[in-house]
Amino acid sequence: MNKPKRLLRVVESQSAYWVGDGFPVRNLFPSNPLGADISPFLMLDYAGPHEFAPSDKARGGGEHPHRGFETVSIAYQGSVGHRDSAGNAGVIRPGDVQWMTAASGVVHEELHEADFVKRGGVLEMIQLWVNLPRSHKMSAPRYQSLTSANIPNAKLDEQGSEIRIIAGNWNDHPGGAQTVTPIELYDLRLKKGAHFDLKIPAAMNTALFLLKGAISIEGKSIEGEAKLALFSMTGESIMIGAQADSTILVLAGEPIDEPVAQMGPFVMNSRPELLQAVEDYRSGKMGHLTPTPR
Ligand code: MN
């Protein structure tokens, strides 16, 4: 029998802000300084749900760089387009996930997608930052564009509870994304009344992010919106009861036991590496976006 993980704490966002003019986010960490307890994850921003009026101006985040880690964008409602200095472009639609390994450097923009801008509507997304180990921080960038259709899923009961395996391996269902270090990332939807025994591989830091709903764990109720439950690394299972239809992002991973040095969009191991990243961006070594007519 699997040993249960212990619920350590439940936190709410400690910081809300706009990313560019398109993403009103609540930050779960590092505004809660979870540090090594949530490694290899560096940041979780929950954007929306927020209703945007129809417009003719694409809102979002303009040109900016990243180096040394990965950005994982998960769309729940609304669509976001992106393009980068290497000529990659695409759209992240509801149910899709973009796993971008910035590694040695990406310069990109993330803007509301054209049809969504025209129609308006509700935007709801998560952006998760995943650290890379020293050995991969300067690798070539990589994109994994997972459409809803190529994210494996499994039914959990007859009421409609479901798990989508974004990365990792759940019950012999391999996830849609390849990861550099061992990571499990699941989109879990539990229907009211469901009881689910979630298995997590040993030695992984683990958190559940409740987007909305009501769940109980170890007799403790977690309900409402945007609550993050942090668990002990030891143990391999979490028994979740759902008191209401609930949407949960399960994040688990083996910690990366290295120094973390961060300056804005760069995450390296040391300050000299950060200064090099700033210099490489300024001197154009990460490239620039080609202007588009608007
Ligand atoms: Mn970005």
Boltz pocket constraint, residues with backbone or C-beta under 6 A from the ligand:
constraints:
  - pocket:
      binder: B
      contacts: [[A, 64], [A, 65], [A, 66], [A, 71], [A, 108], [A, 110]]
      max_distance: 6.0
